[in-house]
């Protein structure tokens, strides 16, 4: 079954809060372990038909041009605020945000597994510089759209968030079999263990 955006009007934001005036939909059960912050925000924007530039502005620690965007790092994203707003664990958000260190480098380009994208999932693990194979599907990670051939920066910006699980340049889905993340089955024990092993390294 293909996901369709809700038919309700686009929600408006309170002046100083991310919380929309008319309420919003978000369920922690939509998330898989080590989901990237981009993937989390894609789901939030998609299910609530939100204006992505406003989302970028609200979660940023400093004033930011939402179309220029910002790197997905703890220095730029207010993780505590995002966790409280979406009612998900802080640990979930911390794991979703890139934390570069001398031991862990990150790809500056969005990298993805088409089979993960099919279930509405992008992992922060896919951005690990040392990881070239998806730990769930043992497939090489891709960085270019299969339709237009362009790559996208791994940043929180309005253009990327406006195209959930799609190429922000041509709007083609990263997976032709993308289906409902709201109705998919949970990952099994072996799959979760594979993600944990890849995260620990």
VEXVO-28886 format. One record per atom (N, C-alpha, C): x, y, z; residue number from 1. Coordinates in Angstrom, 2 decimals. Atoms other than C-alpha are relative to their C-alpha. Layout:
BEGIN
NODE    east   north      up seq
NODE       X       Y       Z NUM
...
//
This chain:
BEGIN
NODE    east   north      up seq
NODE    0.84   -1.18    0.00   1
NODE    0.00    0.00    0.00   1
NODE    0.88    1.24    0.00   1
NODE   -0.78   -1.23    0.10   2
NODE    1.35    3.43   -0.95   2
NODE   -0.47    1.00    1.03   2
NODE    0.36   -1.03   -0.97   3
NODE    1.48    6.17    1.66   3
NODE   -0.57    1.20   -0.73   3
NODE    0.53   -1.24    0.53   4
NODE   -0.72    9.15    0.87   4
NODE   -0.03    1.02    1.12   4
NODE   -0.01   -1.06   -1.01   5
NODE   -0.44   12.46    2.65   5
NODE   -1.41    0.24    0.51   5
NODE    1.31   -0.28   -0.55   6
NODE   -3.30   13.36    4.98   6
NODE   -0.72    1.08   -0.81   6
NODE    0.76   -0.96    0.79   7
NODE   -6.12   15.36    3.35   7
NODE   -0.37    1.24    0.79   7
NODE    0.32   -1.17   -0.82   8
NODE   -6.42   17.84    6.22   8
NODE    0.81    1.20   -0.45   8
NODE   -0.74   -1.19    0.41   9
NODE   -5.28   21.45    5.71   9
NODE    1.42    0.00    0.56   9
NODE   -1.36   -0.14   -0.50  10
NODE   -1.62   22.32    6.10  10
NODE   -0.06    0.69    1.36  10
NODE    0.04   -0.53   -1.36  11
NODE   -1.00   22.98    9.79  11
NODE    0.83    1.27    0.10  11
NODE   -0.74   -1.23   -0.23  12
NODE    0.16   26.37   11.01  12
NODE    0.72   -0.10    1.33  12
NODE   -0.79    0.05   -1.22  13
NODE    2.75   26.97   13.70  13
NODE   -0.32    1.15    0.93  13
NODE    0.00   -1.07   -0.97  14
NODE    2.53   28.92   16.90  14
NODE    1.26    0.82   -0.23  14
NODE   -1.10   -0.91    0.31  15
NODE    4.89   31.88   16.80  15
NODE    1.34   -0.53    0.47  15
NODE   -1.29    0.39   -0.57  16
NODE    7.61   30.45   19.04  16
NODE    0.14   -1.50    0.26  16
NODE   -0.03    1.42   -0.29  17
NODE    6.87   26.73   19.06  17
NODE   -0.11   -0.82   -1.26  17
NODE    0.13    0.91    1.13  18
NODE    7.20   23.80   16.71  18
NODE   -1.39   -0.62   -0.02  18
NODE    1.31    0.64   -0.10  19
NODE    3.86   22.48   17.95  19
NODE   -1.02    0.74   -0.85  19
NODE    1.03   -0.65    0.81  20
NODE    1.19   23.22   15.31  20
NODE   -1.23    0.37    0.82  20
NODE    1.15   -0.51   -0.75  21
NODE   -1.84   25.16   16.49  21
NODE   -1.14   -1.00    0.09  21
NODE    1.13    0.91    0.03  22
NODE   -4.27   22.39   15.53  22
NODE    0.37   -1.43    0.35  22
NODE   -0.43    1.35   -0.33  23
NODE   -2.30   19.42   16.79  23
NODE    0.68   -0.66   -1.17  23
NODE   -0.71    0.69    1.07  24
NODE   -0.19   16.96   14.80  24
NODE    0.06   -1.48    0.30  24
NODE   -0.08    1.46   -0.11  25
NODE    0.40   13.28   14.20  25
NODE    1.46   -0.41    0.00  25
NODE   -1.31    0.64    0.01  26
NODE    3.55   11.45   15.18  26
NODE   -0.05   -1.17    0.97  26
NODE    0.03    1.22   -0.80  27
NODE    4.07    7.94   16.52  27
NODE    1.41   -0.58    0.03  27
NODE   -1.35    0.54   -0.15  28
NODE    7.36    6.62   17.88  28
NODE    0.13   -1.39   -0.63  28
NODE   -0.05    1.34    0.61  29
NODE    6.43    3.19   16.47  29
NODE    0.33    0.06   -1.49  29
NODE   -0.41   -0.14    1.40  30
NODE    7.13    4.58   12.99  30
NODE    1.51   -0.07   -0.17  30
NODE   -1.46   -0.09    0.07  31
NODE   10.82    4.69   13.85  31
NODE    0.67   -1.35    0.21  31
NODE   -0.86    1.17   -0.18  32
NODE   13.44    1.96   13.50  32
NODE    1.25    0.45    0.75  32
NODE   -1.23   -0.38   -0.71  33
NODE   16.68    1.84   15.52  33
NODE    0.96    0.78   -0.90  33
NODE   -1.01   -0.82    0.68  34
NODE   19.28    4.44   14.53  34
NODE   -0.54    0.69   -1.25  34
NODE    0.60   -0.79    1.08  35
NODE   16.87    6.28   12.26  35
NODE    0.68    1.36   -0.03  35
NODE   -0.67   -1.29    0.10  36
NODE   18.50    9.44   10.95  36
NODE   -0.99    1.12    0.33  36
NODE    0.86   -1.14   -0.30  37
NODE   17.18   12.85   11.98  37
NODE   -0.71    0.46   -1.27  37
NODE    0.66   -0.33    1.27  38
NODE   16.45   13.48    8.29  38
NODE   -1.24   -0.87   -0.19  38
NODE    1.11    0.93    0.15  39
NODE   14.24   10.39    8.19  39
NODE   -1.13    0.30    0.99  39
NODE    1.00   -0.36   -1.01  40
NODE   12.47   11.38   11.41  40
NODE   -0.78    1.23   -0.44  40
NODE    0.66   -1.23    0.43  41
NODE   11.76   14.85   10.06  41
NODE   -0.80   -0.20   -1.27  41
NODE    0.80    0.33    1.19  42
NODE   10.62   13.45    6.70  42
NODE   -1.37   -0.50    0.42  42
NODE    1.27    0.58   -0.44  43
NODE    7.94   11.47    8.54  43
NODE   -0.89    1.05    0.65  43
NODE    0.75   -1.07   -0.67  44
NODE    6.92   14.44   10.65  44
NODE   -0.60    0.96   -1.02  44
NODE    0.47   -0.93    1.03  45
NODE    6.65   16.76    7.64  45
NODE   -1.08   -0.65   -0.87  45
NODE    0.91    0.70    0.90  46
NODE    4.91   14.15    5.45  46
NODE   -1.37   -0.22    0.63  46
NODE    1.27    0.36   -0.62  47
NODE    2.25   13.04    7.91  47
NODE   -0.84    1.21    0.42  47
NODE    0.72   -1.19   -0.45  48
NODE    1.34   16.58    8.92  48
NODE   -0.09    1.10   -1.04  48
NODE    0.01   -0.98    1.09  49
NODE    1.81   18.38    5.59  49
NODE    0.51    1.35    0.48  49
NODE   -0.58   -1.21   -0.57  50
NODE    4.05   20.90    7.28  50
NODE    0.85    0.75   -1.01  50
NODE   -0.91   -0.83    0.79  51
NODE    5.95   23.76    5.70  51
NODE    1.41   -0.27    0.51  51
NODE   -1.30    0.47   -0.46  52
NODE    9.48   22.41    5.83  52
NODE    0.93    1.13    0.43  52
NODE   -0.89   -1.10   -0.40  53
NODE   11.18   25.81    6.04  53
NODE   -0.27    0.43    1.45  53
NODE    0.31   -0.34   -1.38  54
NODE    9.35   26.46    9.31  54
NODE    0.55   -1.04    0.97  54
NODE   -0.56    1.06   -0.84  55
NODE   10.43   23.10   10.71  55
NODE    1.50    0.23    0.20  55
NODE   -1.45   -0.25   -0.10  56
NODE   14.09   23.89    9.93  56
NODE    0.27    1.15    0.96  56
NODE   -0.22   -1.17   -0.86  57
NODE   13.82   27.29   11.61  57
NODE   -0.25   -0.32    1.47  57
NODE    0.37    0.26   -1.40  58
NODE   12.19   25.87   14.77  58
NODE    0.98   -0.94    0.70  58
NODE   -0.88    0.96   -0.69  59
NODE   14.65   23.03   15.43  59
NODE    1.45    0.47    0.06  59
NODE   -1.37   -0.50    0.01  60
NODE   17.79   25.09   14.78  60
NODE    0.35    0.68    1.32  60
NODE   -0.45   -0.66   -1.24  61
NODE   19.81   26.22   17.79  61
NODE    0.24    1.49   -0.22  61
NODE   -0.23   -1.40    0.33  62
NODE   20.68   29.48   16.02  62
NODE   -0.87    0.38   -1.18  62
NODE    0.72   -0.46    1.18  63
NODE   19.04   31.63   13.37  63
NODE    0.66   -0.59   -1.24  63
NODE   -0.54    0.68    1.17  64
NODE   19.42   29.81   10.06  64
NODE   -0.88    0.30   -1.20  64
NODE    0.75   -0.08    1.25  65
NODE   18.40   30.30    6.44  65
NODE   -0.47   -1.41   -0.32  65
NODE    0.47    1.38    0.17  66
NODE   16.16   27.25    5.99  66
NODE    0.30   -0.60   -1.37  66
NODE   -0.30    0.51    1.34  67
NODE   17.02   26.98    2.30  67
NODE    1.48   -0.28   -0.18  67
NODE   -1.43    0.33   -0.03  68
NODE   20.76   27.05    2.93  68
NODE    0.21   -1.21    0.90  68
NODE   -0.05    1.15   -0.88  69
NODE   20.20   24.60    5.76  69
NODE    1.16   -0.01    0.96  69
NODE   -1.05    0.14   -1.00  70
NODE   22.59   23.30    8.36  70
NODE    0.40   -1.47    0.08  70
NODE   -0.41    1.39   -0.20  71
NODE   24.64   20.16    9.01  71
NODE   -0.81   -0.64    1.13  71
NODE    0.80    0.73   -1.00  72
NODE   22.79   17.50   11.00  72
NODE    0.88   -0.40    1.17  72
NODE   -0.89    0.24   -1.13  73
NODE   24.96   17.84   14.11  73
NODE   -0.62    0.53    1.29  73
NODE    0.53   -0.49   -1.28  74
NODE   24.28   18.38   17.83  74
NODE    0.22    1.50    0.21  74
NODE   -0.27   -1.43   -0.13  75
NODE   25.79   21.86   17.51  75
NODE   -1.08    0.85   -0.68  75
NODE    0.98   -0.75    0.78  76
NODE   23.03   22.87   15.09  76
NODE   -1.45   -0.31    0.34  76
NODE    1.38    0.45   -0.24  77
NODE   19.94   20.89   16.14  77
NODE   -0.28   -0.06    1.49  77
NODE    0.41    0.04   -1.40  78
NODE   18.14   21.34   19.43  78
NODE   -0.67   -1.36    0.26  78
NODE    0.47    1.38   -0.15  79
NODE   17.82   17.63   20.22  79
NODE   -1.04   -0.13    1.12  79
NODE    0.94    0.09   -1.11  80
NODE   16.05   18.11   23.55  80
NODE   -1.37    0.54   -0.40  80
NODE    1.25   -0.62    0.46  81
NODE   13.44   20.36   21.99  81
NODE   -0.73   -0.92   -0.99  81
NODE    0.61    0.88    0.99  82
NODE   12.86   17.96   19.10  82
NODE   -0.60   -1.24    0.67  82
NODE    0.51    1.18   -0.71  83
NODE   12.48   14.96   21.42  83
NODE   -1.27    0.32    0.77  83
NODE    1.18   -0.39   -0.77  84
NODE   10.01   16.80   23.64  84
NODE   -1.20    0.26   -0.92  84
NODE    1.08   -0.35    0.92  85
NODE    7.97   18.06   20.68  85
NODE   -0.62   -1.23   -0.65  85
NODE    0.51    1.20    0.66  86
NODE    7.68   14.66   18.96  86
NODE   -0.36   -1.10    1.00  86
NODE    0.28    0.98   -1.06  87
NODE    7.34   12.83   22.30  87
NODE    0.73   -1.31   -0.26  87
NODE   -0.86    1.17    0.15  88
NODE   10.20   10.47   21.57  88
NODE    1.18    0.15    0.96  88
NODE   -1.09   -0.03   -0.96  89
NODE   13.17    9.55   23.75  89
NODE    1.14    0.89   -0.48  89
NODE   -1.17   -0.82    0.36  90
NODE   16.12   11.94   23.84  90
NODE    1.09   -0.86   -0.60  90
NODE   -1.01    0.90    0.53  91
NODE   18.36    8.96   23.23  91
NODE   -0.24   -0.29   -1.48  91
NODE    0.35    0.24    1.40  92
NODE   16.52    8.31   19.97  92
NODE    0.49    1.15   -0.87  92
NODE   -0.43   -1.17    0.77  93
NODE   17.23   11.85   18.79  93
NODE    1.52    0.11    0.00  93
NODE   -1.48   -0.07   -0.06  94
NODE   20.85   11.77   20.00  94
NODE    0.62   -0.99   -0.98  94
NODE   -0.53    1.01    0.92  95
NODE   21.45    8.57   18.02  95
NODE   -0.27    0.38   -1.45  95
NODE    0.40   -0.39    1.35  96
NODE   19.76   10.15   14.99  96
NODE    0.87    1.11   -0.59  96
NODE   -0.78   -1.16    0.43  97
NODE   22.12   13.12   14.85  97
NODE    1.47   -0.38   -0.15  97
NODE   -1.40    0.31    0.27  98
NODE   25.56   12.85   13.34  98
NODE    0.89    0.57    1.10  98
NODE   -0.97   -0.45   -0.99  99
NODE   28.32   13.04   15.95  99
NODE    1.38   -0.35   -0.53  99
NODE   -1.30    0.26    0.58 100
NODE   31.62   13.38   14.15 100
NODE    1.08    0.02    1.08 100
NODE   -1.11    0.08   -0.94 101
NODE   34.77   12.46   16.02 101
NODE    1.23   -0.48   -0.76 101
NODE   -1.22    0.47    0.64 102
NODE   38.32   11.40   15.32 102
NODE   -0.14   -1.46   -0.44 102
NODE    0.18    1.42    0.32 103
NODE   37.05    7.80   15.17 103
NODE   -1.15   -0.24   -0.98 103
NODE    1.19    0.20    0.83 104
NODE   33.90    8.38   13.12 104
NODE   -0.18    1.19   -0.94 104
NODE    0.24   -1.04    0.99 105
NODE   33.66   10.36    9.91 105
NODE   -1.34   -0.24   -0.67 105
NODE    1.31    0.10    0.63 106
NODE   30.45   11.07    8.04 106
NODE    0.07    0.45   -1.45 106
NODE    0.09   -0.41    1.40 107
NODE   29.64   11.30    4.36 107
NODE   -0.74    1.33   -0.09 107
NODE    0.71   -1.27    0.17 108
NODE   28.70   14.86    3.37 108
NODE   -1.19   -0.11   -0.95 108
NODE    1.11    0.24    0.91 109
NODE   26.34   13.41    0.74 109
NODE   -1.00   -0.97    0.63 109
NODE    1.01    0.95   -0.44 110
NODE   23.07   11.67    1.51 110
NODE    0.28   -1.35   -0.64 110
NODE   -0.19    1.35    0.50 111
NODE   23.70    7.93    1.20 111
NODE   -1.19   -0.84    0.46 111
NODE    1.22    0.75   -0.33 112
NODE   20.90    5.41    1.16 112
NODE    0.04   -1.41   -0.56 112
NODE    0.28    1.34    0.48 113
NODE   19.82    1.82    0.70 113
NODE   -1.42    0.03   -0.55 113
NODE    1.32   -0.09    0.60 114
NODE   16.89    1.55   -1.71 114
NODE   -1.01   -0.90    0.71 114
NODE    0.92    0.89   -0.70 115
NODE   15.42   -1.38    0.25 115
NODE   -0.42    0.60    1.35 115
NODE    0.37   -0.72   -1.23 116
NODE   15.54    0.63    3.48 116
NODE   -0.99    1.11   -0.32 116
NODE    0.90   -1.08    0.40 117
NODE   13.92    3.56    1.69 117
NODE   -1.39   -0.55   -0.33 117
NODE    1.29    0.61    0.33 118
NODE   11.18    1.16    0.55 118
NODE   -0.90   -0.13    1.23 118
NODE    0.80    0.10   -1.22 119
NODE   10.09    0.78    4.18 119
NODE   -0.09    1.35    0.73 119
NODE    0.04   -1.32   -0.61 120
NODE   10.39    4.52    4.83 120
NODE    1.02    0.13    1.10 120
NODE   -1.06   -0.01   -1.02 121
NODE   13.72    4.27    6.65 121
NODE    1.31    0.46   -0.61 121
NODE   -1.38   -0.39    0.30 122
NODE   17.00    6.09    6.38 122
NODE    0.74    0.01    1.32 122
NODE   -0.74    0.14   -1.25 123
NODE   19.61    5.30    9.00 123
NODE    1.19    0.95    0.06 123
NODE   -1.21   -0.80   -0.19 124
NODE   22.29    7.54   10.45 124
NODE    1.23   -0.86   -0.31 124
NODE   -1.11    0.90    0.34 125
NODE   24.48    4.45    9.91 125
NODE    0.40    0.12   -1.46 125
NODE   -0.29   -0.13    1.43 126
NODE   24.23    5.01    6.17 126
NODE    0.96    1.16   -0.28 126
NODE   -0.90   -1.14    0.17 127
NODE   26.19    8.22    6.68 127
NODE    1.40   -0.24    0.55 127
NODE   -1.32    0.31   -0.55 128
NODE   29.10    6.56    8.50 128
NODE    0.99   -0.16   -1.15 128
NODE   -0.96    0.04    1.09 129
NODE   32.14    7.09    6.30 129
NODE    0.58   -1.37   -0.28 129
NODE   -0.61    1.33    0.15 130
NODE   33.53    3.60    6.93 130
NODE   -0.99   -1.04   -0.50 130
NODE    1.02    0.99    0.34 131
NODE   30.23    1.87    6.14 131
NODE   -0.42    0.18   -1.45 131
NODE    0.31   -0.07    1.43 132
NODE   29.78    1.13    2.43 132
NODE   -1.15   -0.93   -0.39 132
NODE    1.04    0.99    0.24 133
NODE   27.24   -1.70    2.72 133
NODE   -1.11    0.18    1.04 133
NODE    1.10   -0.09   -0.96 134
NODE   23.78   -1.52    4.30 134
NODE    0.04   -1.19    0.95 134
NODE   -0.06    1.12   -0.96 135
NODE   23.89   -3.60    7.51 135
NODE   -1.26   -0.86    0.01 135
NODE    1.24    0.78    0.03 136
NODE   20.28   -4.72    6.99 136
NODE   -0.12   -0.86   -1.26 136
NODE    0.27    0.67    1.28 137
NODE   20.35   -5.73    3.33 137
NODE    1.25   -0.41   -0.77 137
NODE   -1.27    0.40    0.63 138
NODE   24.04   -6.25    2.49 138
NODE    0.10    0.49   -1.45 138
NODE   -0.07   -0.61    1.33 139
NODE   23.66   -3.95   -0.52 139
NODE    0.87    1.24    0.05 139
NODE   -0.82   -1.23    0.00 140
NODE   26.08   -1.18   -1.53 140
NODE   -0.88    1.24    0.17 140
NODE    0.74   -1.24   -0.18 141
NODE   24.92    2.22   -0.37 141
NODE    0.13    0.87   -1.25 141
NODE    0.02   -0.88    1.17 142
NODE   23.98    4.69   -3.09 142
NODE    0.01    1.46    0.46 142
NODE    0.01   -1.42   -0.32 143
NODE   24.50    8.44   -3.16 143
NODE   -0.60    0.85   -1.11 143
NODE    0.58   -0.75    1.12 144
NODE   23.01    9.41   -6.52 144
NODE   -1.39   -0.52   -0.32 144
NODE    1.34    0.36    0.42 145
NODE   19.42    9.43   -7.68 145
NODE    0.09   -0.85   -1.26 145
NODE    0.01    0.88    1.17 146
NODE   18.76    6.61  -10.14 146
NODE   -0.67    0.64   -1.22 146
NODE    0.74   -0.64    1.10 147
NODE   16.57    8.94  -12.22 147
NODE    0.76    1.18   -0.60 147
NODE   -0.65   -1.20    0.52 148
NODE   18.44   12.24  -12.51 148
NODE    1.52   -0.01    0.17 148
NODE   -1.44    0.13   -0.17 149
NODE   21.89   11.15  -11.37 149
NODE    0.64    0.98    0.97 149
NODE   -0.56   -1.00   -0.92 150
NODE   22.29   13.96   -8.84 150
NODE    0.10   -0.55    1.42 150
NODE   -0.12    0.31   -1.42 151
NODE   23.48   13.62   -5.28 151
NODE   -0.52    1.19    0.81 151
NODE    0.52   -1.05   -0.86 152
NODE   22.20   15.65   -2.34 152
NODE    0.85    0.12    1.25 152
NODE   -0.73   -0.16   -1.26 153
NODE   24.05   17.14    0.62 153
NODE   -0.81   -0.57    1.16 153
NODE    0.68    0.49   -1.19 154
NODE   23.27   15.48    3.93 154
NODE   -0.08    1.18    0.98 154
NODE    0.23   -1.19   -0.81 155
NODE   21.92   18.63    5.57 155
NODE   -1.48    0.10    0.31 155
NODE    1.39   -0.29   -0.30 156
NODE   18.74   19.74    7.24 156
NODE   -0.35    1.29   -0.72 156
NODE    0.43   -1.19    0.72 157
NODE   17.26   22.11    4.69 157
NODE   -1.40   -0.20   -0.57 157
NODE    1.39    0.04    0.44 158
NODE   13.86   22.97    3.28 158
NODE   -0.18   -0.83   -1.26 158
NODE    0.13    0.74    1.25 159
NODE   14.50   21.46   -0.15 159
NODE   -0.01   -1.50    0.26 159
NODE   -0.05    1.43   -0.30 160
NODE   15.42   18.05    1.28 160
NODE   -1.25   -0.45    0.74 160
NODE    1.16    0.40   -0.79 161
NODE   12.58   17.98    3.82 161
NODE   -1.30    0.08   -0.80 161
NODE    1.18   -0.12    0.85 162
NODE   10.10   18.98    1.11 162
NODE   -0.24   -1.24   -0.86 162
NODE    0.11    1.19    0.85 163
NODE   10.74   15.65   -0.65 163
NODE    0.25   -1.26    0.82 163
NODE   -0.22    1.18   -0.86 164
NODE   10.28   12.85    1.93 164
NODE    0.24   -1.28   -0.80 164
NODE   -0.40    1.26    0.62 165
NODE   12.09    9.70    0.77 165
NODE    0.08    0.11   -1.53 165
NODE   -0.13   -0.26    1.43 166
NODE   12.51   11.30   -2.67 166
NODE    1.22    0.86   -0.27 166
NODE   -1.08   -0.88    0.43 167
NODE   15.26   13.01   -4.60 167
NODE   -0.51    1.43    0.03 167
NODE    0.48   -1.39   -0.06 168
NODE   14.95   16.75   -3.84 168
NODE    0.14    0.74   -1.33 168
NODE   -0.21   -0.66    1.30 169
NODE   16.06   17.58   -7.41 169
NODE   -1.11   -0.34   -0.99 169
NODE    1.00    0.41    1.00 170
NODE   13.63   15.53   -9.55 170
NODE   -1.27   -0.58    0.63 170
NODE    1.14    0.52   -0.76 171
NODE   11.22   14.26   -6.85 171
NODE   -0.33   -1.46   -0.32 171
NODE    0.21    1.44    0.20 172
NODE   11.61   10.63   -7.95 172
NODE    0.27   -0.72    1.32 172
NODE   -0.23    0.74   -1.25 173
NODE   11.32    8.16   -5.02 173
NODE    1.37   -0.69   -0.03 173
NODE   -1.27    0.73   -0.09 174
NODE   14.62    6.71   -3.82 174
NODE   -0.22   -1.50   -0.13 174
NODE    0.36    1.40    0.24 175
NODE   12.81    3.38   -3.98 175
NODE   -1.33   -0.04   -0.72 175
NODE    1.27    0.07    0.73 176
NODE   10.11    2.56   -6.56 176
NODE   -1.08   -0.75    0.77 176
NODE    0.98    0.78   -0.76 177
NODE    8.45    0.26   -4.01 177
NODE   -0.26    0.59    1.38 177
NODE    0.23   -0.66   -1.28 178
NODE    8.18    2.83   -1.21 178
NODE   -1.44   -0.22    0.45 178
NODE    1.33    0.29   -0.52 179
NODE    5.24    1.89    1.02 179
NODE   -0.18    0.59    1.39 179
NODE    0.38   -0.66   -1.24 180
NODE    3.57    2.90    4.25 180
NODE    0.89   -0.37    1.19 180
NODE   -0.78    0.24   -1.21 181
NODE    5.95    3.28    7.19 181
NODE   -0.92   -0.10    1.21 181
NODE    0.94    0.04   -1.12 182
NODE    2.86    3.59    9.38 182
NODE   -0.59   -1.40    0.19 182
NODE    0.63    1.32   -0.10 183
NODE    1.72    0.02    8.63 183
NODE    0.97   -1.14   -0.21 183
NODE   -0.98    1.06    0.24 184
NODE    4.95   -1.90    8.11 184
NODE    0.19   -0.84    1.26 184
NODE   -0.31    0.86   -1.14 185
NODE    6.04   -4.77   10.34 185
NODE    1.31    0.46    0.64 185
NODE   -1.21   -0.40   -0.72 186
NODE    8.71   -4.18   12.97 186
NODE    1.19   -0.84   -0.45 186
NODE   -1.21    0.76    0.31 187
NODE   12.30   -5.22   12.37 187
NODE    0.13   -1.17    0.97 187
NODE   -0.22    1.17   -0.83 188
NODE   13.21   -8.66   13.67 188
NODE    1.24    0.14    0.86 188
NODE   -1.13   -0.02   -0.94 189
NODE   15.77   -9.47   16.35 189
NODE    1.34    0.02   -0.73 189
NODE   -1.26    0.04    0.73 190
NODE   18.53  -10.32   13.86 190
NODE    0.30    1.32   -0.68 190
NODE   -0.19   -1.28    0.67 191
NODE   18.00   -7.09   11.96 191
NODE    0.41    1.09    1.00 191
NODE   -0.36   -0.97   -1.02 192
NODE   18.15   -5.04   15.14 192
NODE    1.44   -0.23    0.49 192
NODE   -1.36    0.31   -0.42 193
NODE   21.33   -6.82   16.19 193
NODE    1.02    0.45   -1.05 193
NODE   -0.89   -0.45    1.08 194
NODE   22.89   -6.06   12.79 194
NODE    0.21    1.50    0.07 194
NODE   -0.12   -1.44   -0.13 195
NODE   22.17   -2.37   13.30 195
NODE    0.87    0.38    1.19 195
NODE   -0.80   -0.27   -1.22 196
NODE   23.64   -2.41   16.82 196
NODE    1.48   -0.26   -0.27 196
NODE   -1.40    0.33    0.31 197
NODE   26.82   -4.11   15.59 197
NODE    0.62    1.08   -0.89 197
NODE   -0.52   -1.02    0.90 198
NODE   27.19   -1.54   12.81 198
NODE    0.21    1.32    0.72 198
NODE   -0.12   -1.25   -0.75 199
NODE   26.64    1.35   15.23 199
NODE    1.22   -0.03    0.92 199
NODE   -1.14    0.14   -0.93 200
NODE   29.18    0.06   17.74 200
NODE    1.31   -0.05   -0.76 200
NODE   -1.20    0.08    0.85 201
NODE   31.64   -0.73   14.97 201
NODE    0.94   -1.05    0.43 201
//
